[in-house]
Amino acid sequence: MATETIAAIATGMTNSGIGIVRISGEESFQIIDQIYRSRNGRVKLSESPSHTVHYGYICDGKKVIDEVMVLILKAPNTYTMEDTVEIDCHGGALVLKRVLETVLKYGARPAEPGEFTKRAFLNGRIDLSQAESVIDVINAQNDFALEASLHQLQGTVKEKIRGIRGKILHEIAFIESALDDPEHISIDGYGEQLMEILESLSVQIRDLLHSSENGELLKEGIHTVIVGKPNVGKSSLMNALTGRDRAIVTEVAGTTRDILEEQINLNGIILNVIDTAGIHDTSDTVEKIGVEKARASLESADLVICVADSSMPLDQNDEKIFHLLKEKKVIVLLNKSDLQQMISEKDLLFLTKENKYPVVSVSAKEGTGVKELEHVIRNLFFQGEISYNNEIVITNVRQKSALKQALDSLTMVKQSIKDQMPEDFYTIDLVNACDALGKITGESVGEDLVNEIFSKFCMGK
């Protein structure tokens, strides 16, 4: 099927040494033949071998736009599986714009965000999980996220999901064949046999879901809220973690009246940190709003860092704060460890009602204790270490949701077997499980979802 030829700048729109304009589609070579000149005059790059590089100029008529290197890539051995041209020009924002305008003038149209990768998916070069891993590679913020995304880009998720889906399809086909031809295909004892198969497939899906718990945290970051009463050093801690004066620090209690948000990378652990207003009883209207925002932030927190001033005795405000932390992962930071200590572990156990939260002594002022905090976070979320051994890790929320749907459908089939329901009842939920898994690879998704996914990509990719 004929498609429009598209073009876009594939590198950042900032001044750099090299910039790339990418063209893809049936008219790519026709366009480049019109605008490319070698040092010896007009040359038809469309007649050149695939995967070759050519030095020359991009011209609009007799006007030279830039000195370039042009890559000729012939279908189907290209990223999009279409004829592709890449123009490597100087990386100035203006010259890139001029080169792209020339390409568009001679027949291409501007590519939409993610359209090159979308074409790779629609043309069957990659599945949807691989397509999503492309943007994950671009957006990776730590080594783990990068390695997991690169692993998915190689097709590991696709192979795993298609393996599970294939077995489900086999059982659907068997049931339908047996119902259509009961004289030749017996289903006696089939329920027990199917139950064993479903148990094995359910374990595989649960393993993938379990990987998503840590995978999502490592990719997106741990939603972390810093709480404590006024003037215990929350803002100083924020500044110590970021390595810069992100929050205003004064001796006046209640300086922070609104929430501050910052993303912090602690040696591969991404913390999406919110520094809240001090939680305490106050008559100040503005301060009250800040306190309410602090309470609301706790609801969605993956981790709560509760800061106490270790140089002052605990009081009722501390007790009220600890009361808010039930069923949360909490680390207690005893700040101002450089001063004389007035809080003991016994005091903390009394206030936390015997909940033995990890305790770390820090001095935000002197920047000590951050390494110990990092170690405790690793123990709380990642069993002490972050490692990547080429295992399949689900880091995508959409894929996680599809896996849950598939697992729920398989659970319903197992219940139907236990209830001794007729075999044709099995196929309803087996088909639902199959469709849910197909959403991951793109084998059972609608055009609207595909468009939504690729609209999140950057331009030129």
Kinemage of the C-alpha trace (Angstrom):
@kinemage 1
@onewidth
@group {chain A} dominant
@subgroup {mainchain}
@vectorlist {calphas} color= white
{ca met a 1} P 0.000 0.000 0.000
{ca ala a 2} L 1.388 3.396 -1.004
{ca thr a 3} L 2.164 5.779 1.837
{ca glu a 4} L 3.171 9.405 1.928
{ca thr a 5} L 6.864 10.157 2.188
{ca ile a 6} L 7.677 11.781 5.526
{ca ala a 7} L 10.607 13.814 6.801
{ca ala a 8} L 11.742 15.265 10.099
{ca ile a 9} L 14.791 16.476 11.988
{ca ala a 10} L 16.006 13.434 13.944
{ca thr a 11} L 18.409 15.294 16.240
{ca gly a 12} L 17.846 17.962 18.878
{ca met a 13} L 17.015 21.485 17.760
{ca thr a 14} L 20.072 22.995 19.411
{ca asn a 15} L 23.396 23.979 17.911
{ca ser a 16} L 25.686 20.949 17.651
{ca gly a 17} L 28.398 19.505 15.443
{ca ile a 18} L 26.080 17.340 13.335
{ca gly a 19} L 22.351 17.301 12.647
{ca ile a 20} L 20.275 14.655 10.861
{ca val a 21} L 17.246 15.041 8.618
{ca arg a 22} L 15.503 11.713 8.022
{ca ile a 23} L 13.289 10.884 5.026
{ca ser a 24} L 11.183 7.702 4.705
{ca gly a 25} L 8.748 6.507 2.052
{ca glu a 26} L 8.382 5.571 -1.596
{ca glu a 27} L 9.485 8.969 -2.917
{ca ser a 28} L 12.589 9.297 -0.705
{ca phe a 29} L 15.047 8.656 -3.544
{ca gln a 30} L 13.098 10.784 -6.007
{ca ile a 31} L 13.312 13.691 -3.556
{ca ile a 32} L 17.016 13.299 -2.817
{ca asp a 33} L 17.809 13.041 -6.534
{ca gln a 34} L 16.288 16.498 -6.997
{ca ile a 35} L 18.153 18.247 -4.197
{ca tyr a 36} L 21.539 16.464 -3.974
{ca arg a 37} L 24.640 17.540 -5.888
{ca ser a 38} L 28.020 15.896 -5.723
{ca arg a 39} L 31.226 17.873 -6.219
{ca asn a 40} L 31.121 16.757 -9.865
{ca gly a 41} L 27.529 17.844 -10.410
{ca arg a 42} L 24.193 15.967 -10.426
{ca val a 43} L 24.311 12.308 -9.347
{ca lys a 44} L 21.338 9.943 -9.060
{ca leu a 45} L 21.604 8.526 -5.563
{ca ser a 46} L 18.588 6.331 -6.329
{ca glu a 47} L 20.904 4.247 -8.528
{ca ser a 48} L 23.518 3.866 -5.787
{ca pro a 49} L 23.849 0.648 -3.761
{ca ser a 50} L 21.986 0.447 -0.462
{ca his a 51} L 23.729 1.384 2.771
{ca thr a 52} L 26.228 3.697 1.136
{ca val a 53} L 27.349 7.194 2.138
{ca his a 54} L 27.783 10.064 -0.291
{ca tyr a 55} L 29.501 13.434 0.132
{ca gly a 56} L 28.035 16.480 -1.548
{ca tyr a 57} L 25.607 19.375 -1.167
{ca ile a 58} L 21.888 19.901 -0.576
{ca cys a 59} L 20.633 22.470 -3.069
{ca asp a 60} L 17.392 24.256 -3.827
{ca gly a 61} L 17.821 24.824 -7.542
{ca lys a 62} L 21.155 26.586 -7.898
{ca lys a 63} L 21.253 27.686 -4.261
{ca val a 64} L 23.488 25.612 -1.967
{ca ile a 65} L 21.827 24.964 1.395
{ca asp a 66} L 24.599 22.988 3.128
{ca glu a 67} L 27.542 20.660 2.700
{ca val a 68} L 26.370 17.166 3.701
{ca met a 69} L 26.871 13.421 3.901
{ca val a 70} L 23.876 11.421 2.603
{ca leu a 71} L 23.056 7.835 3.611
{ca ile a 72} L 21.076 5.745 1.115
{ca leu a 73} L 19.094 2.909 2.737
{ca lys a 74} L 16.875 0.763 0.521
{ca ala a 75} L 13.811 -1.177 1.691
{ca pro a 76} L 13.266 -3.547 3.372
{ca asn a 77} L 16.540 -3.369 5.305
{ca thr a 78} L 15.783 -0.079 7.037
{ca tyr a 79} L 14.309 1.083 10.345
{ca thr a 80} L 10.869 1.650 8.808
{ca met a 81} L 11.230 -1.116 6.167
{ca glu a 82} L 10.733 1.683 3.607
{ca asp a 83} L 13.218 3.438 1.348
{ca thr a 84} L 15.058 5.803 3.668
{ca val a 85} L 17.472 8.701 3.272
{ca glu a 86} L 19.405 10.323 6.113
{ca ile a 87} L 21.041 13.681 5.498
{ca asp a 88} L 23.904 14.439 7.876
{ca cys a 89} L 24.400 18.182 7.809
{ca his a 90} L 25.899 20.813 10.072
{ca gly a 91} L 24.092 20.915 13.403
{ca gly a 92} L 23.042 24.544 13.545
{ca ala a 93} L 19.342 25.033 14.234
{ca leu a 94} L 18.938 27.338 11.217
{ca val a 95} L 20.731 25.105 8.710
{ca leu a 96} L 18.752 22.055 9.897
{ca lys a 97} L 15.541 23.997 9.407
{ca arg a 98} L 16.610 25.042 5.892
{ca val a 99} L 17.535 21.480 4.874
{ca leu a 100} L 14.194 20.154 6.159
{ca glu a 101} L 12.286 22.936 4.365
{ca thr a 102} L 14.034 21.955 1.120
{ca val a 103} L 13.104 18.281 1.558
{ca leu a 104} L 9.472 19.248 2.220
{ca lys a 105} L 9.435 21.605 -0.778
{ca tyr a 106} L 10.355 18.747 -3.115
{ca gly a 107} L 7.650 16.312 -2.028
{ca ala a 108} L 7.818 15.065 1.567
{ca arg a 109} L 5.431 16.016 4.353
{ca pro a 110} L 6.381 16.701 7.981
{ca ala a 111} L 6.429 13.514 10.068
{ca glu a 112} L 4.224 13.301 13.133
{ca pro a 113} L 5.788 12.505 16.539
{ca gly a 114} L 6.897 8.869 16.553
{ca glu a 115} L 5.799 8.261 12.963
{ca phe a 116} L 9.042 6.581 11.863
{ca thr a 117} L 8.735 4.042 14.698
{ca lys a 118} L 4.993 3.725 14.053
{ca arg a 119} L 5.778 2.719 10.467
{ca ala a 120} L 8.329 0.193 11.721
{ca phe a 121} L 5.535 -1.313 13.841
{ca leu a 122} L 2.861 -1.214 11.119
{ca asn a 123} L 5.274 -2.742 8.601
{ca gly a 124} L 6.021 -5.634 10.986
{ca arg a 125} L 9.655 -4.869 11.763
{ca ile a 126} L 8.969 -4.548 15.489
{ca asp a 127} L 6.034 -5.315 17.771
{ca leu a 128} L 4.352 -2.822 20.084
{ca ser a 129} L 6.443 -3.759 23.130
{ca gln a 130} L 9.623 -3.086 21.153
{ca ala a 131} L 8.203 0.196 19.861
{ca glu a 132} L 7.468 1.338 23.411
{ca ser a 133} L 10.981 0.345 24.473
{ca val a 134} L 12.380 2.801 21.903
{ca ile a 135} L 10.977 5.792 23.774
{ca asp a 136} L 11.999 4.165 27.063
{ca val a 137} L 15.616 4.007 25.841
{ca ile a 138} L 15.456 7.709 24.963
{ca asn a 139} L 13.898 8.643 28.313
{ca ala a 140} L 16.002 6.310 30.504
{ca gln a 141} L 17.322 8.105 33.587
{ca asn a 142} L 19.492 5.378 35.106
{ca asp a 143} L 21.510 2.333 34.053
{ca phe a 144} L 18.832 -0.162 35.084
{ca ala a 145} L 16.096 1.545 33.049
{ca leu a 146} L 18.417 1.772 30.037
{ca glu a 147} L 19.459 -1.891 30.174
{ca ala a 148} L 15.885 -3.116 30.690
{ca ser a 149} L 14.676 -1.011 27.751
{ca leu a 150} L 17.480 -2.210 25.471
{ca his a 151} L 16.666 -5.801 26.451
{ca gln a 152} L 13.007 -5.277 25.483
{ca leu a 153} L 14.089 -3.632 22.232
{ca gln a 154} L 15.774 -6.926 21.310
{ca gly a 155} L 12.372 -8.648 21.475
{ca thr a 156} L 12.527 -10.499 24.794
{ca val a 157} L 9.065 -9.383 25.934
{ca lys a 158} L 7.632 -10.146 22.496
{ca glu a 159} L 9.036 -13.687 22.540
{ca lys a 160} L 7.805 -14.356 26.077
{ca ile a 161} L 4.290 -13.031 25.473
{ca arg a 162} L 3.917 -14.760 22.128
{ca gly a 163} L 5.015 -18.014 23.737
{ca ile a 164} L 2.311 -17.770 26.414
{ca arg a 165} L -0.275 -16.537 23.931
{ca gly a 166} L 0.543 -19.348 21.509
{ca lys a 167} L -0.183 -21.989 24.134
{ca ile a 168} L -3.521 -20.379 24.956
{ca leu a 169} L -4.440 -20.253 21.262
{ca his a 170} L -3.580 -23.928 20.951
{ca glu a 171} L -6.021 -24.796 23.734
{ca ile a 172} L -8.750 -22.619 22.202
{ca ala a 173} L -8.294 -24.367 18.860
{ca phe a 174} L -8.362 -27.795 20.529
{ca ile a 175} L -11.621 -27.076 22.388
{ca glu a 176} L -13.335 -25.719 19.287
{ca ser a 177} L -12.137 -28.666 17.191
{ca ala a 178} L -13.348 -31.138 19.813
{ca leu a 179} L -16.765 -29.491 20.008
{ca asp a 180} L -17.067 -29.496 16.199
{ca asp a 181} L -15.939 -33.113 15.830
{ca pro a 182} L -16.734 -34.998 19.087
{ca glu a 183} L -16.643 -38.377 17.330
{ca his a 184} L -12.931 -38.133 16.560
{ca ile a 185} L -11.602 -35.815 19.283
{ca ser a 186} L -12.190 -36.832 22.896
{ca ile a 187} L -12.238 -34.285 25.697
{ca asp a 188} L -12.521 -36.818 28.519
{ca gly a 189} L -10.303 -35.664 31.377
{ca tyr a 190} L -9.384 -32.544 29.448
{ca gly a 191} L -10.261 -30.218 32.354
{ca glu a 192} L -7.494 -31.653 34.552
{ca gln a 193} L -4.990 -31.428 31.702
{ca leu a 194} L -5.972 -27.816 30.972
{ca met a 195} L -5.730 -26.932 34.661
{ca glu a 196} L -2.052 -27.975 34.719
{ca ile a 197} L -1.337 -25.887 31.628
{ca leu a 198} L -3.096 -22.849 33.073
{ca glu a 199} L -1.225 -23.164 36.381
{ca ser a 200} L 2.088 -23.077 34.495
{ca leu a 201} L 1.039 -20.081 32.380
{ca ser a 202} L -0.288 -18.241 35.447
{ca val a 203} L 3.063 -18.647 37.202
{ca gln a 204} L 4.843 -17.134 34.193
{ca ile a 205} L 2.468 -14.168 34.104
{ca arg a 206} L 2.765 -13.638 37.866
{ca asp a 207} L 6.559 -13.603 37.525
{ca leu a 208} L 6.274 -10.865 34.903
{ca leu a 209} L 3.912 -8.900 37.149
{ca his a 210} L 6.304 -9.287 40.079
{ca ser a 211} L 9.131 -7.889 37.936
{ca ser a 212} L 6.952 -4.877 37.132
{ca glu a 213} L 6.814 -3.804 40.785
{ca asn a 214} L 10.513 -2.988 40.953
{ca gly a 215} L 10.762 -2.233 37.251
{ca glu a 216} L 8.234 0.564 37.431
{ca leu a 217} L 9.902 2.078 40.498
{ca leu a 218} L 13.330 1.999 38.877
{ca lys a 219} L 12.043 3.466 35.629
{ca glu a 220} L 9.586 6.071 36.886
{ca gly a 221} L 11.121 6.672 40.329
{ca ile a 222} L 10.001 6.167 43.918
{ca his a 223} L 7.345 8.704 44.894
{ca thr a 224} L 8.956 10.034 48.081
{ca val a 225} L 7.484 12.475 50.573
{ca ile a 226} L 9.538 14.243 53.243
{ca val a 227} L 7.449 15.013 56.330
{ca gly a 228} L 8.091 16.337 59.807
{ca lys a 229} L 7.142 19.188 62.065
{ca pro a 230} L 8.474 22.694 61.316
{ca asn a 231} L 12.182 23.472 61.626
{ca val a 232} L 13.469 19.876 61.820
{ca gly a 233} L 15.573 20.298 58.669
{ca lys a 234} L 13.352 18.954 55.865
{ca ser a 235} L 14.382 21.686 53.437
{ca ser a 236} L 18.036 21.300 54.426
{ca leu a 237} L 17.707 17.575 53.678
{ca met a 238} L 16.212 18.372 50.266
{ca asn a 239} L 19.166 20.645 49.526
{ca ala a 240} L 21.633 17.987 50.707
{ca leu a 241} L 20.039 15.343 48.440
{ca thr a 242} L 19.933 17.587 45.377
{ca gly a 243} L 23.363 19.077 45.983
{ca arg a 244} L 22.063 22.621 45.548
{ca asp a 245} L 19.967 25.215 47.369
{ca arg a 246} L 16.613 24.042 46.054
{ca ala a 247} L 14.624 24.977 49.163
{ca ile a 248} L 14.764 28.117 51.297
{ca val a 249} L 16.325 27.435 54.683
{ca thr a 250} L 15.973 29.781 57.657
{ca glu a 251} L 15.835 29.523 61.422
{ca val a 252} L 12.184 30.591 61.271
{ca ala a 253} L 9.744 27.714 61.719
{ca gly a 254} L 7.199 27.356 58.921
{ca thr a 255} L 9.367 28.792 56.134
{ca thr a 256} L 8.143 26.100 53.712
{ca arg a 257} L 4.448 26.773 53.137
{ca asp a 258} L 3.932 24.842 49.911
{ca ile a 259} L 5.249 21.601 48.485
{ca leu a 260} L 8.527 21.514 46.535
{ca glu a 261} L 9.160 18.744 44.003
{ca glu a 262} L 12.513 17.487 42.762
{ca gln a 263} L 13.832 14.353 41.033
{ca ile a 264} L 16.973 12.918 42.617
{ca asn a 265} L 19.244 10.109 41.399
{ca leu a 266} L 20.892 8.241 44.281
{ca asn a 267} L 23.340 6.002 42.408
{ca gly a 268} L 20.677 4.501 40.159
{ca ile a 269} L 17.705 4.954 42.494
{ca ile a 270} L 15.361 7.664 41.210
{ca leu a 271} L 13.475 9.507 43.948
{ca asn a 272} L 10.642 11.837 42.972
{ca val a 273} L 10.884 13.857 46.169
{ca ile a 274} L 8.261 16.177 47.614
{ca asp a 275} L 9.351 18.465 50.446
{ca thr a 276} L 6.251 19.385 52.415
{ca ala a 277} L 5.309 22.104 54.864
{ca gly a 278} L 5.853 21.239 58.507
{ca ile a 279} L 2.872 19.321 59.893
{ca his a 280} L 1.603 20.934 63.084
{ca asp a 281} L -1.354 22.791 64.550
{ca thr a 282} L -1.417 26.363 63.267
{ca ser a 283} L -3.845 29.279 63.004
{ca asp a 284} L -2.061 30.790 59.991
{ca thr a 285} L -4.384 30.409 56.961
{ca val a 286} L -1.610 30.004 54.371
{ca glu a 287} L 0.333 27.623 56.589
{ca lys a 288} L -2.829 25.534 57.110
{ca ile a 289} L -3.127 25.046 53.359
{ca gly a 290} L 0.491 23.867 53.224
{ca val a 291} L -0.120 21.405 56.070
{ca glu a 292} L -3.194 19.984 54.279
{ca lys a 293} L -1.170 19.550 51.089
{ca ala a 294} L 1.457 17.694 53.114
{ca arg a 295} L -1.187 15.315 54.482
{ca ala a 296} L -2.624 14.751 50.983
{ca ser a 297} L 0.847 13.980 49.561
{ca leu a 298} L 1.187 11.074 51.989
{ca glu a 299} L -1.745 9.235 50.413
{ca ser a 300} L 0.085 8.379 47.155
{ca ala a 301} L 3.616 8.055 48.563
{ca asp a 302} L 5.705 4.927 47.875
{ca leu a 303} L 8.156 6.056 50.559
{ca val a 304} L 7.869 8.474 53.462
{ca ile a 305} L 10.993 10.035 54.910
{ca cys a 306} L 9.997 11.251 58.357
{ca val a 307} L 12.456 13.804 59.678
{ca ala a 308} L 12.873 14.458 63.390
{ca asp a 309} L 15.196 16.887 65.145
{ca ser a 310} L 17.428 14.595 67.184
{ca ser a 311} L 18.688 17.554 69.241
{ca met a 312} L 15.189 18.202 70.657
{ca pro a 313} L 12.820 15.905 72.595
{ca leu a 314} L 9.890 14.395 70.672
{ca asp a 315} L 6.528 16.081 71.247
{ca gln a 316} L 2.827 15.799 70.355
{ca asn a 317} L 3.390 17.046 66.802
{ca asp a 318} L 5.843 14.178 66.209
{ca glu a 319} L 3.296 11.732 67.632
{ca lys a 320} L 0.553 13.030 65.294
{ca ile a 321} L 2.855 12.692 62.297
{ca phe a 322} L 3.803 9.108 63.101
{ca his a 323} L 0.097 8.327 63.476
{ca leu a 324} L -0.371 9.325 59.805
{ca leu a 325} L 2.257 6.869 58.573
{ca lys a 326} L 0.402 3.592 59.016
{ca glu a 327} L 0.822 1.008 56.224
{ca lys a 328} L 3.530 3.051 54.516
{ca lys a 329} L 7.178 2.310 53.868
{ca val a 330} L 8.845 4.729 56.271
{ca ile a 331} L 12.411 5.741 57.012
{ca val a 332} L 12.969 7.868 60.116
{ca leu a 333} L 15.765 10.388 59.720
{ca leu a 334} L 17.209 11.756 62.930
{ca asn a 335} L 18.560 15.041 61.650
{ca lys a 336} L 21.123 17.338 63.299
{ca ser a 337} L 23.310 14.420 64.356
{ca asp a 338} L 26.166 16.919 64.663
{ca leu a 339} L 24.480 18.305 67.818
{ca gln a 340} L 23.916 16.715 71.231
{ca gln a 341} L 21.364 13.903 70.896
{ca met a 342} L 18.080 14.076 72.816
{ca ile a 343} L 16.177 11.171 71.151
{ca ser a 344} L 16.707 7.463 71.786
{ca glu a 345} L 15.461 4.405 69.864
{ca lys a 346} L 13.198 3.678 72.837
{ca asp a 347} L 11.524 7.070 72.356
{ca leu a 348} L 10.868 6.265 68.712
{ca leu a 349} L 9.406 2.829 69.453
{ca phe a 350} L 7.012 4.406 71.929
{ca leu a 351} L 5.777 6.955 69.390
{ca thr a 352} L 5.534 4.529 66.458
{ca lys a 353} L 3.507 2.039 68.530
{ca glu a 354} L 6.183 -0.635 68.225
{ca asn a 355} L 6.494 -0.233 64.415
{ca lys a 356} L 10.232 -0.570 64.066
{ca tyr a 357} L 10.971 1.729 61.159
{ca pro a 358} L 14.536 1.921 59.807
{ca val a 359} L 16.355 4.797 61.500
{ca val a 360} L 19.192 6.789 59.926
{ca ser a 361} L 21.153 9.538 61.678
{ca val a 362} L 21.983 12.396 59.345
{ca ser a 363} L 23.274 15.900 59.395
{ca ala a 364} L 21.713 17.780 56.504
{ca lys a 365} L 23.919 20.733 57.395
{ca glu a 366} L 27.136 18.716 57.022
{ca gly a 367} L 25.803 16.339 54.324
{ca thr a 368} L 26.430 13.152 56.327
{ca gly a 369} L 24.213 10.067 56.383
{ca val a 370} L 23.118 10.180 52.712
{ca lys a 371} L 24.990 6.934 51.897
{ca glu a 372} L 23.275 5.190 54.803
{ca leu a 373} L 19.902 6.474 53.557
{ca glu a 374} L 20.608 5.065 50.100
{ca his a 375} L 21.485 1.675 51.631
{ca val a 376} L 18.215 1.571 53.595
{ca ile a 377} L 16.170 2.442 50.481
{ca arg a 378} L 17.831 -0.408 48.582
{ca asn a 379} L 16.889 -2.813 51.378
{ca leu a 380} L 13.288 -1.568 51.522
{ca phe a 381} L 12.607 -1.763 47.787
{ca phe a 382} L 15.249 -3.891 46.067
{ca gln a 383} L 16.410 -6.467 48.621
{ca gly a 384} L 19.668 -4.644 49.172
{ca glu a 385} L 20.909 -4.288 45.612
{ca ile a 386} L 19.971 -3.174 42.129
{ca ser a 387} L 21.179 -5.669 39.562
{ca tyr a 388} L 20.255 -6.521 36.003
{ca asn a 389} L 21.011 -10.007 34.706
{ca asn a 390} L 19.242 -9.890 31.330
{ca glu a 391} L 16.000 -11.030 32.924
{ca ile a 392} L 12.708 -9.778 31.497
{ca val a 393} L 11.517 -6.787 33.498
{ca ile a 394} L 8.168 -5.157 32.765
{ca thr a 395} L 8.521 -1.391 33.196
{ca asn a 396} L 5.454 -0.274 31.248
{ca val a 397} L 2.170 0.481 33.036
{ca arg a 398} L 0.079 -0.406 29.982
{ca gln a 399} L 1.763 -3.800 29.676
{ca lys a 400} L 1.321 -4.423 33.406
{ca ser a 401} L -2.413 -3.732 33.111
{ca ala a 402} L -2.723 -6.150 30.193
{ca leu a 403} L -0.903 -8.866 32.148
{ca lys a 404} L -3.326 -8.414 35.067
{ca gln a 405} L -6.283 -8.771 32.691
{ca ala a 406} L -4.809 -11.945 31.221
{ca leu a 407} L -4.156 -13.434 34.667
{ca asp a 408} L -7.701 -12.625 35.807
{ca ser a 409} L -9.119 -14.341 32.713
{ca leu a 410} L -7.026 -17.473 33.290
{ca thr a 411} L -8.191 -17.523 36.919
{ca met a 412} L -11.794 -17.491 35.683
{ca val a 413} L -11.084 -20.454 33.390
{ca lys a 414} L -9.640 -22.401 36.330
{ca gln a 415} L -12.749 -21.604 38.351
{ca ser a 416} L -14.932 -22.866 35.489
{ca ile a 417} L -12.976 -26.126 35.483
{ca lys a 418} L -13.446 -26.500 39.256
{ca asp a 419} L -17.181 -25.802 38.834
{ca gln a 420} L -17.305 -28.500 36.104
{ca met a 421} L -18.697 -26.097 33.560
{ca pro a 422} L -19.010 -27.192 29.900
{ca glu a 423} L -15.843 -26.853 27.830
{ca asp a 424} L -17.286 -24.116 25.610
{ca phe a 425} L -17.348 -21.863 28.697
{ca tyr a 426} L -13.555 -22.145 28.877
{ca thr a 427} L -13.061 -20.540 25.471
{ca ile a 428} L -14.742 -17.262 26.480
{ca asp a 429} L -12.142 -16.429 29.115
{ca leu a 430} L -9.300 -18.036 27.169
{ca val a 431} L -10.058 -15.685 24.270
{ca asn a 432} L -10.134 -12.727 26.694
{ca ala a 433} L -6.714 -13.752 28.064
{ca cys a 434} L -5.396 -14.060 24.540
{ca asp a 435} L -6.690 -10.614 23.598
{ca ala a 436} L -5.179 -9.055 26.735
{ca leu a 437} L -1.741 -10.475 25.904
{ca gly a 438} L -2.181 -9.340 22.314
{ca lys a 439} L -2.448 -5.765 23.581
{ca ile a 440} L 1.177 -6.009 24.732
{ca thr a 441} L 2.557 -7.059 21.352
{ca gly a 442} L 0.056 -5.048 19.321
{ca glu a 443} L -1.786 -8.024 17.858
{ca ser a 444} L -5.138 -6.997 19.327
{ca val a 445} L -5.094 -3.212 19.651
{ca gly a 446} L -7.152 -0.604 17.857
{ca glu a 447} L -5.919 2.267 15.749
{ca asp a 448} L -6.811 4.826 18.440
{ca leu a 449} L -4.537 3.177 21.021
{ca val a 450} L -1.698 2.887 18.498
{ca asn a 451} L -2.017 6.601 17.683
{ca glu a 452} L -2.075 7.499 21.382
{ca ile a 453} L 1.074 5.483 22.124
{ca phe a 454} L 3.108 6.969 19.266
{ca ser a 455} L 1.919 10.515 19.928
{ca lys a 456} L 4.063 10.431 23.090
{ca phe a 457} L 7.260 9.927 21.053
{ca cys a 458} L 9.659 12.739 20.250
{ca met a 459} L 9.716 14.267 16.774
{ca gly a 460} L 11.963 12.508 14.246
{ca lys a 461} L 11.739 9.093 15.938
